[in-house]
Amino acid sequence: MEVLLLKDKNEDDKYFHLPSVQIDTNDPIRFQSKLFLKKMCFNSQQYRKSDSDTNSVTKNRMFRSLTMVTQEDPELDRAFQKQKPVYRGYFDDLHNTDNAWMEVDVINVHFEKPLADRPLEPGPQIALACWQRLDSKVPVLNNEAWLLKKTCHINKAFNPYSGESLL
């Protein structure tokens, strides 16, 4: 099994991160997740937001056009239709203070060809986007390693974190 990992430009740490985005709870088709992948991992020019997109009229127009573009990506739509739930609930938020958490809804999206063959081109906030084979442990924080462990178990894939208590 391979996993998509990201490194942020603004963070000087040794850890990779799983792709994540804040979503609206009323977004059952995962529009924002698809948009994030297109914008931050595949870096498609047509999904970039210019600095002039600040007023609500422009934002509404942009949202409608992005919705149309997302619907024109059948491979990505098919991948999200086959998504598997991994975890839903509270999750430690390591970027905030002690005793901070967030509520997450984690899914596994399997990319098949030709989607898996798309070149990864990091977006403006991403220093590196790469596919990493999970044949050994990858440098991620413990809470994300726990998610990888659960994902490997769900997919019946080799689990480099097997036997470890990560959280």
CYANA upper distance limits for C-alpha pairs under 8 A (distance plus 0.5 A):
  1 MET  CA    133 ARG  CA      6.40
  1 MET  CA    134 LEU  CA      6.21
  1 MET  CA    135 ASP  CA      8.30
  1 MET  CA    152 CYS  CA      8.20
  1 MET  CA    157 ALA  CA      6.78
  1 MET  CA    158 PHE  CA      7.80
  2 GLU  CA    131 TRP  CA      6.59
  2 GLU  CA    132 GLN  CA      5.73
  2 GLU  CA    133 ARG  CA      4.67
  2 GLU  CA    134 LEU  CA      6.14
  3 VAL  CA    131 TRP  CA      6.00
  3 VAL  CA    132 GLN  CA      5.79
  3 VAL  CA    133 ARG  CA      6.96
  3 VAL  CA    134 LEU  CA      7.59
  4 LEU  CA     18 LEU  CA      7.19
  4 LEU  CA     19 PRO  CA      7.67
  4 LEU  CA    129 ALA  CA      7.54
  4 LEU  CA    130 CYS  CA      6.26
  4 LEU  CA    131 TRP  CA      5.13
  4 LEU  CA    132 GLN  CA      6.87
  5 LEU  CA     16 PHE  CA      6.44
  5 LEU  CA     17 HIS  CA      6.10
  5 LEU  CA     18 LEU  CA      5.66
  5 LEU  CA     19 PRO  CA      7.15
  5 LEU  CA    129 ALA  CA      6.29
  5 LEU  CA    130 CYS  CA      5.99
  5 LEU  CA    131 TRP  CA      6.76
  5 LEU  CA    132 GLN  CA      7.37
  6 LEU  CA     16 PHE  CA      6.02
  6 LEU  CA     17 HIS  CA      5.65
  6 LEU  CA     18 LEU  CA      6.71
  6 LEU  CA     19 PRO  CA      7.03
  6 LEU  CA    126 ILE  CA      7.24
  6 LEU  CA    127 ALA  CA      8.02
  6 LEU  CA    128 LEU  CA      6.10
  6 LEU  CA    129 ALA  CA      5.09
  6 LEU  CA    130 CYS  CA      7.12
  7 LYS  CA     11 GLU  CA      8.34
  7 LYS  CA     15 TYR  CA      7.84
  7 LYS  CA     16 PHE  CA      5.64
  7 LYS  CA     17 HIS  CA      6.71
  7 LYS  CA    126 ILE  CA      6.41
  7 LYS  CA    127 ALA  CA      5.95
  7 LYS  CA    128 LEU  CA      5.58
  7 LYS  CA    129 ALA  CA      7.14
  8 ASP  CA    125 GLN  CA      6.61
  8 ASP  CA    126 ILE  CA      5.06
  8 ASP  CA    127 ALA  CA      5.79
  8 ASP  CA    128 LEU  CA      7.65
  9 LYS  CA    125 GLN  CA      6.17
  9 LYS  CA    126 ILE  CA      5.80
  9 LYS  CA    127 ALA  CA      5.14
 10 ASN  CA    125 GLN  CA      7.87
 14 LYS  CA    139 PRO  CA      7.63
 15 TYR  CA    139 PRO  CA      5.61
 15 TYR  CA    140 VAL  CA      5.39
 15 TYR  CA    141 LEU  CA      7.06
 16 PHE  CA    138 VAL  CA      8.45
 16 PHE  CA    139 PRO  CA      6.46
 16 PHE  CA    140 VAL  CA      5.59
 16 PHE  CA    141 LEU  CA      8.29
 17 HIS  CA    140 VAL  CA      6.59
 17 HIS  CA    141 LEU  CA      8.19
 17 HIS  CA    144 GLU  CA      7.90
 18 LEU  CA    144 GLU  CA      7.53
 19 PRO  CA     37 LEU  CA      8.34
 20 SER  CA     33 SER  CA      8.19
 21 VAL  CA     32 GLN  CA      7.88
 21 VAL  CA     33 SER  CA      6.89
 21 VAL  CA     36 PHE  CA      7.39
 22 GLN  CA     32 GLN  CA      8.36
 23 ILE  CA     27 ASP  CA      7.56
 23 ILE  CA     30 ARG  CA      8.28
 23 ILE  CA     32 GLN  CA      6.59
 23 ILE  CA     33 SER  CA      7.79
 24 ASP  CA     32 GLN  CA      8.50
 27 ASP  CA     31 PHE  CA      7.14
 27 ASP  CA     32 GLN  CA      8.25
 29 ILE  CA     80 PHE  CA      8.29
 30 ARG  CA     34 LYS  CA      6.81
 30 ARG  CA     80 PHE  CA      8.08
 31 PHE  CA     35 LEU  CA      6.63
 31 PHE  CA     67 THR  CA      8.10
 31 PHE  CA     70 THR  CA      7.99
 32 GLN  CA     36 PHE  CA      6.56
 33 SER  CA     37 LEU  CA      6.89
 34 LYS  CA     38 LYS  CA      6.79
 34 LYS  CA     70 THR  CA      7.87
 34 LYS  CA     76 LEU  CA      7.80
 35 LEU  CA     39 LYS  CA      6.47
 35 LEU  CA     47 TYR  CA      8.06
 35 LEU  CA     66 LEU  CA      8.44
 35 LEU  CA     70 THR  CA      7.68
 36 PHE  CA     40 MET  CA      6.13
 36 PHE  CA     41 CYS  CA      7.99
 37 LEU  CA     41 CYS  CA      5.62
 37 LEU  CA     42 PHE  CA      6.91
 38 LYS  CA     42 PHE  CA      5.38
 38 LYS  CA     43 ASN  CA      6.39
 38 LYS  CA     44 SER  CA      6.59
 38 LYS  CA     47 TYR  CA      7.51
 39 LYS  CA     43 ASN  CA      5.19
 39 LYS  CA     44 SER  CA      6.44
 39 LYS  CA     45 GLN  CA      8.49
 39 LYS  CA     47 TYR  CA      6.18
 39 LYS  CA     48 ARG  CA      6.96
 39 LYS  CA    123 GLY  CA      6.56
 40 MET  CA    121 GLU  CA      8.23
 40 MET  CA    122 PRO  CA      6.08
 40 MET  CA    123 GLY  CA      4.64
 40 MET  CA    124 PRO  CA      7.63
 40 MET  CA    125 GLN  CA      7.81
 40 MET  CA    126 ILE  CA      7.16
 41 CYS  CA    120 LEU  CA      6.05
 41 CYS  CA    121 GLU  CA      6.08
 41 CYS  CA    122 PRO  CA      5.36
 41 CYS  CA    123 GLY  CA      6.53
 41 CYS  CA    126 ILE  CA      8.41
 41 CYS  CA    129 ALA  CA      6.67
 42 PHE  CA    118 ARG  CA      7.94
 42 PHE  CA    119 PRO  CA      7.17
 42 PHE  CA    120 LEU  CA      5.49
 42 PHE  CA    121 GLU  CA      5.40
 42 PHE  CA    122 PRO  CA      6.94
 42 PHE  CA    123 GLY  CA      7.78
 43 ASN  CA     47 TYR  CA      8.12
 43 ASN  CA     48 ARG  CA      8.34
 43 ASN  CA    120 LEU  CA      8.11
 43 ASN  CA    121 GLU  CA      5.81
 43 ASN  CA    122 PRO  CA      6.31
 43 ASN  CA    123 GLY  CA      5.36
 44 SER  CA     48 ARG  CA      7.67
 47 TYR  CA     66 LEU  CA      7.33
 49 LYS  CA     53 ASP  CA      7.13
 53 ASP  CA     58 THR  CA      6.09
 53 ASP  CA     59 LYS  CA      6.51
 53 ASP  CA     62 MET  CA      8.47
 54 THR  CA     58 THR  CA      7.29
 54 THR  CA     59 LYS  CA      7.22
 55 ASN  CA     59 LYS  CA      6.75
 56 SER  CA     60 ASN  CA      6.48
 57 VAL  CA     61 ARG  CA      6.72
 58 THR  CA     62 MET  CA      6.49
 59 LYS  CA     63 PHE  CA      6.49
 60 ASN  CA     64 ARG  CA      6.76
 61 ARG  CA     65 SER  CA      6.80
 62 MET  CA     66 LEU  CA      6.52
 63 PHE  CA     67 THR  CA      6.55
 64 ARG  CA     68 MET  CA      6.85
 65 SER  CA     69 VAL  CA      6.75
 66 LEU  CA     70 THR  CA      6.54
 67 THR  CA     71 GLN  CA      6.79
 68 MET  CA     72 GLU  CA      7.05
 69 VAL  CA     73 ASP  CA      7.56
 71 GLN  CA     77 ASP  CA      7.86
 73 ASP  CA     77 ASP  CA      6.75
 74 PRO  CA     78 ARG  CA      6.51
 75 GLU  CA     79 ALA  CA      6.77
 75 GLU  CA    114 PRO  CA      8.04
 75 GLU  CA    115 LEU  CA      6.57
 76 LEU  CA     80 PHE  CA      6.80
 76 LEU  CA    111 PHE  CA      8.44
 76 LEU  CA    115 LEU  CA      7.43
 77 ASP  CA     81 GLN  CA      6.71
 78 ARG  CA     82 LYS  CA      7.07
 79 ALA  CA     83 GLN  CA      7.12
 79 ALA  CA    109 VAL  CA      6.52
 79 ALA  CA    110 HIS  CA      6.49
 79 ALA  CA    111 PHE  CA      6.47
 79 ALA  CA    112 GLU  CA      8.15
 80 PHE  CA    109 VAL  CA      6.47
 80 PHE  CA    110 HIS  CA      8.48
 82 LYS  CA    109 VAL  CA      7.43
 82 LYS  CA    110 HIS  CA      7.95
 83 GLN  CA    107 ILE  CA      6.77
 83 GLN  CA    108 ASN  CA      6.05
 83 GLN  CA    109 VAL  CA      5.24
 83 GLN  CA    110 HIS  CA      7.50
 84 LYS  CA    107 ILE  CA      6.03
 84 LYS  CA    108 ASN  CA      5.54
 84 LYS  CA    109 VAL  CA      7.13
 85 PRO  CA    105 ASP  CA      8.30
 85 PRO  CA    106 VAL  CA      6.77
 85 PRO  CA    107 ILE  CA      5.00
 85 PRO  CA    108 ASN  CA      6.76
 86 VAL  CA    105 ASP  CA      8.33
 86 VAL  CA    106 VAL  CA      5.85
 86 VAL  CA    107 ILE  CA      5.62
 86 VAL  CA    108 ASN  CA      6.87
 86 VAL  CA    147 LEU  CA      7.90
 86 VAL  CA    150 LYS  CA      7.15
 86 VAL  CA    151 THR  CA      6.65
 86 VAL  CA    154 ILE  CA      8.01
 87 TYR  CA    104 VAL  CA      8.02
 87 TYR  CA    105 ASP  CA      6.49
 87 TYR  CA    106 VAL  CA      5.59
 87 TYR  CA    107 ILE  CA      7.59
 87 TYR  CA    147 LEU  CA      8.17
 88 ARG  CA    103 GLU  CA      7.96
 88 ARG  CA    104 VAL  CA      6.06
 88 ARG  CA    105 ASP  CA      4.92
 88 ARG  CA    106 VAL  CA      6.65
 89 GLY  CA    103 GLU  CA      5.85
 89 GLY  CA    104 VAL  CA      6.03
 89 GLY  CA    105 ASP  CA      7.24
 90 TYR  CA    101 TRP  CA      6.93
 90 TYR  CA    102 MET  CA      6.19
 90 TYR  CA    103 GLU  CA      5.01
 90 TYR  CA    104 VAL  CA      6.73
 91 PHE  CA    101 TRP  CA      5.92
 91 PHE  CA    102 MET  CA      5.87
 91 PHE  CA    103 GLU  CA      6.48
 91 PHE  CA    104 VAL  CA      7.01
 91 PHE  CA    143 ASN  CA      8.22
 92 ASP  CA     99 ASN  CA      8.41
 92 ASP  CA    100 ALA  CA      6.86
 92 ASP  CA    101 TRP  CA      4.90
 92 ASP  CA    102 MET  CA      6.93
 92 ASP  CA    143 ASN  CA      7.78
 93 ASP  CA    100 ALA  CA      6.17
 93 ASP  CA    101 TRP  CA      5.10
 93 ASP  CA    102 MET  CA      6.49
 94 LEU  CA    100 ALA  CA      8.19
 94 LEU  CA    101 TRP  CA      8.49
 96 ASN  CA    100 ALA  CA      6.56
108 ASN  CA    151 THR  CA      7.47
111 PHE  CA    115 LEU  CA      6.32
111 PHE  CA    116 ALA  CA      5.63
112 GLU  CA    116 ALA  CA      5.74
113 LYS  CA    117 ASP  CA      6.50
114 PRO  CA    118 ARG  CA      7.32
120 LEU  CA    129 ALA  CA      6.71
120 LEU  CA    130 CYS  CA      7.33
121 GLU  CA    129 ALA  CA      7.41
122 PRO  CA    126 ILE  CA      5.78
122 PRO  CA    127 ALA  CA      6.93
122 PRO  CA    128 LEU  CA      6.37
122 PRO  CA    129 ALA  CA      6.07
123 GLY  CA    127 ALA  CA      8.40
132 GLN  CA    138 VAL  CA      8.41
134 LEU  CA    138 VAL  CA      7.79
134 LEU  CA    158 PHE  CA      7.85
134 LEU  CA    159 ASN  CA      7.81
134 LEU  CA    160 PRO  CA      7.34
135 ASP  CA    158 PHE  CA      7.41
135 ASP  CA    159 ASN  CA      8.06
135 ASP  CA    160 PRO  CA      6.86
136 SER  CA    160 PRO  CA      5.71
137 LYS  CA    160 PRO  CA      6.04
137 LYS  CA    161 TYR  CA      7.34
140 VAL  CA    144 GLU  CA      6.64
140 VAL  CA    145 ALA  CA      6.56
141 LEU  CA    145 ALA  CA      6.68
142 ASN  CA    146 TRP  CA      6.64
142 ASN  CA    166 LEU  CA      6.34
142 ASN  CA    167 LEU  CA      7.36
143 ASN  CA    147 LEU  CA      7.08
143 ASN  CA    166 LEU  CA      7.55
143 ASN  CA    167 LEU  CA      7.00
144 GLU  CA    148 LEU  CA      6.78
145 ALA  CA    149 LYS  CA      6.63
145 ALA  CA    161 TYR  CA      7.98
145 ALA  CA    166 LEU  CA      7.64
146 TRP  CA    150 LYS  CA      6.84
146 TRP  CA    161 TYR  CA      8.46
146 TRP  CA    166 LEU  CA      6.16
146 TRP  CA    167 LEU  CA      7.32
147 LEU  CA    151 THR  CA      6.59
148 LEU  CA    152 CYS  CA      6.59
149 LYS  CA    153 HIS  CA      6.82
149 LYS  CA    159 ASN  CA      6.72
149 LYS  CA    160 PRO  CA      8.12
149 LYS  CA    161 TYR  CA      6.22
149 LYS  CA    162 SER  CA      7.47
150 LYS  CA    154 ILE  CA      6.70
151 THR  CA    155 ASN  CA      6.70
152 CYS  CA    156 LYS  CA      6.34
152 CYS  CA    157 ALA  CA      5.40
152 CYS  CA    158 PHE  CA      6.92
152 CYS  CA    159 ASN  CA      6.02
153 HIS  CA    157 ALA  CA      6.89
153 HIS  CA    159 ASN  CA      7.56
